[in-house]
Amino acid sequence: MIEQASVKPLEEMGIPKLTAEQIEELCRIADRAAREYILSKVPSHRIADLNVTVETEGVKPITVNVDVEITLSPLMKSYDVEKMAKEAIKEAFLSIETYLRGLAGHRLGTCLCPTNSARSIFDVGKTKS
């Protein structure tokens, strides 16, 4: 499943061209947010495998791909893994939004949360369960 996030072009939001260090930090923040979300829902000893991949392309505009793969213990049959992965991706993009707002130095008034809008510069990668 591929979801997209709608956002104004970086120039309109007041965000400067991102440096390599800022892009690395953006990826670390998104990865951490997705992992923390999953771990807030499932005890770590019940997670058989958790892979979070955050990749970027370009600088301005930047395309961010987030992929979350979760395999739970067979004891966790009642959990909706796909929904949990989607929510983890949303958390990753909320953390990206917060980071970008900090870089811009003011409130942007936009949401990077996944939507079905055609005005997209952020792509969220496939969610696997």
N, C-alpha and C positions, 0 to 999 in steps of 0.2 A: 504494500500500500504506500503510495507516495502522497504526501501532504505538502502544501505550499504555505508560505507565510507572506502576508501582504505588508509592505512597508514603503514609505516614501523613499525616493533616491537619497543617498547619503548626503549629497550637497544640500538638499532641502532641509535635512534634519540638523545641519550644522556639524556633522561629524567629519573630521579631517580624514585624508587618506591614511589608512591604518598601516603602521609599521609592522615589520616581521615579528617583533616582540609583542605587539598588541594582538596580532592574529594568533600567536601561540597562547597568549593569556586567554583570549576569547575561547579557544578550543579547550583549554584546561578547565575554565569555568563551566562551560556547557557540559563537559564530561562529568565533572564533579556533581553538578546539579542533577543530571540523569541518574547517576549511581545513588546519590543520597535519596532521591525519590523512591527508587526501587527498594532500597534498604529500609525505608520508612514503612513500607507495606509488607515486606516479607523478611523473616529472620535470615541472616546470612547463611546459617547452617542448612537452610531449606532451599538455597539457590545452588543448583548443580553447575550452571554456567551463566555468566553475565559478561557480555561484550558490548561496550559502547565505543562507537567510532565517530569522531568529529573531524570532518575534512573541509577545507576551504579551497575555493578557486577565485582567482582575481583579487583585486584590492579595492577598486572603486568602480563599479559595484562589486561587492563580495558575495559569493555564493557559498552557503554553508550547508553541508550534508551531514545529517545526524542519523546514525543507524544504531538501533538497540536490539540486541538478541538476548533473550532470556530463556533458560531452561531451568525449570523448577524440579524439585524432588517429586517423585511419584505420589508422595503423601499430600501434595498441594494441588490436588485435582480440582478443587472448588475455585481456584483463582483464575481470573480471566487475564491470561498472559498478554494477549494482544492489546487489550485495553490498558493494561499497566504499562506496556511499552509506549503506547501513544501518549499517555500522560507523562511519562518520563521525558519524551521528546518535547512536549509542551513546556515542561519545567526547564529543559535545556534552553529553549528559545526565550523564556522569560528571563533567565539569567543572562543571556546574550543582550536582551533589551536593556536590562539594568546596567550592564557593563558599558554599552554604547551610550546610554544616557549620561553616565559618569564622564565618558570621553567628551561628549558634547558640552557638558557643563551646565545643562539646563534640562527642563522637562521637554520631551519630544512630542508628547501627545499622540504617539502612534503605538501600535501593538505589533510585535513580531510573532504573535501566537499563530500557529498553523490555521489557515482558513482556505477557502476554495477560490480566492480572488485571482484574477488574471494578472493583476499588477504585482508581480512577485519578483523580488531579487534574492530571496532566500529559498532554497529548496531543501526539504527534509527528505533524507534517503529512506529506503525501504525499511519497514519495521518487520522484524522477523520474530516469531515466537517459538 
